[in-house]
Amino acid sequence: MVIWALFVVDYLVRLYLSPFRWPFVKTHVLDLIVIAVPFFRPFRLLRLFAIVVSTTRRAGGLVVRQVTLYVVAITVIITSTSAVVVYDTEKDTGGHHQDAG
């Protein structure tokens, strides 16, 4: 709930600071949906993707592409390593719950 509240505050602050509020609402429909319907929160990643694409075009691309590639690679490595650690930890339980008493 705290994270959702931060999304709401973020949107409202950006709306307040926008000199043209109605065009802001029109161009940030996805953000509005994300705060209105919690189920759609993961779609904020689409906004991040759009920012990366836009920045790549403006910056000439090479450096931004390399940084993006590094970030994606590190994310895959961390996710994979975490999955292996969780699997290794849970495989010894054999799916049986142990009671504390």
C-alpha positions in Angstrom: 0.0 0.0 0.0 2.9 2.4 0.7 4.3 1.9 -2.7 0.9 2.4 -4.3 0.6 5.6 -2.3 4.0 6.8 -3.6 2.8 6.2 -7.1 -0.3 8.3 -6.4 1.8 11.1 -4.8 4.2 11.0 -7.8 1.4 11.3 -10.3 -0.3 14.1 -8.4 2.9 16.1 -8.0 3.7 15.8 -11.7 0.1 16.8 -12.5 0.3 19.8 -10.2 3.7 20.9 -11.7 2.5 20.5 -15.3 1.6 23.8 -16.9 -1.0 22.1 -19.1 -2.9 19.6 -16.9 -5.4 18.2 -19.3 -2.8 17.4 -21.9 -0.7 15.8 -19.1 -3.6 13.5 -18.2 -4.1 12.6 -21.9 -0.4 11.8 -22.4 0.0 9.9 -19.1 -3.1 7.6 -19.3 -1.0 4.5 -18.5 0.2 6.2 -15.3 -3.3 7.1 -14.3 -4.5 3.5 -15.0 -1.6 2.2 -12.9 -2.6 4.2 -9.8 -6.3 3.6 -10.4 -6.1 -0.1 -10.9 -3.4 -1.8 -8.9 -3.4 -4.9 -11.2 -1.8 -2.8 -13.9 1.2 -1.6 -11.9 3.7 -3.9 -13.7 2.9 -2.0 -16.9 5.0 0.9 -15.6 7.9 -1.1 -17.0 6.6 -0.2 -20.5 7.2 3.5 -19.6 10.8 2.6 -18.6 11.2 0.9 -22.0 9.8 3.9 -23.8 12.3 6.2 -21.9 15.2 4.0 -22.8 14.2 3.9 -26.5 13.7 7.7 -26.5 17.1 8.3 -24.8 18.8 6.0 -27.2 17.6 8.0 -30.2 18.5 11.3 -28.7 22.0 10.4 -27.4 23.2 8.9 -30.7 22.7 5.5 -29.2 26.1 3.8 -28.7 26.7 4.6 -25.1 23.1 4.3 -24.1 22.8 0.9 -25.8 25.9 -0.4 -24.0 24.6 0.7 -20.6 21.2 -0.8 -21.4 22.9 -4.1 -22.4 24.9 -4.1 -19.2 21.8 -3.4 -17.0 19.9 -6.2 -18.8 22.8 -8.6 -18.4 23.3 -7.8 -14.7 19.5 -8.2 -14.2 19.5 -11.6 -15.8 22.5 -12.8 -13.8 21.1 -11.6 -10.5 17.7 -13.1 -11.2 19.2 -16.4 -12.3 21.5 -16.6 -9.3 18.7 -15.8 -7.0 16.5 -18.5 -8.6 19.3 -21.1 -8.1 19.8 -20.1 -4.5 16.1 -20.3 -3.7 15.8 -23.7 -5.6 18.9 -25.1 -3.7 17.4 -23.9 -0.4 14.0 -25.3 -1.0 14.9 -28.7 -2.7 16.0 -30.2 0.6 12.6 -29.7 2.2 11.1 -32.2 -0.2 7.8 -30.2 -0.2 7.1 -31.2 3.4 6.2 -28.6 6.0 8.0 -29.0 9.3 6.0 -28.1 12.4 7.8 -26.0 15.0 6.4 -27.9 17.9 
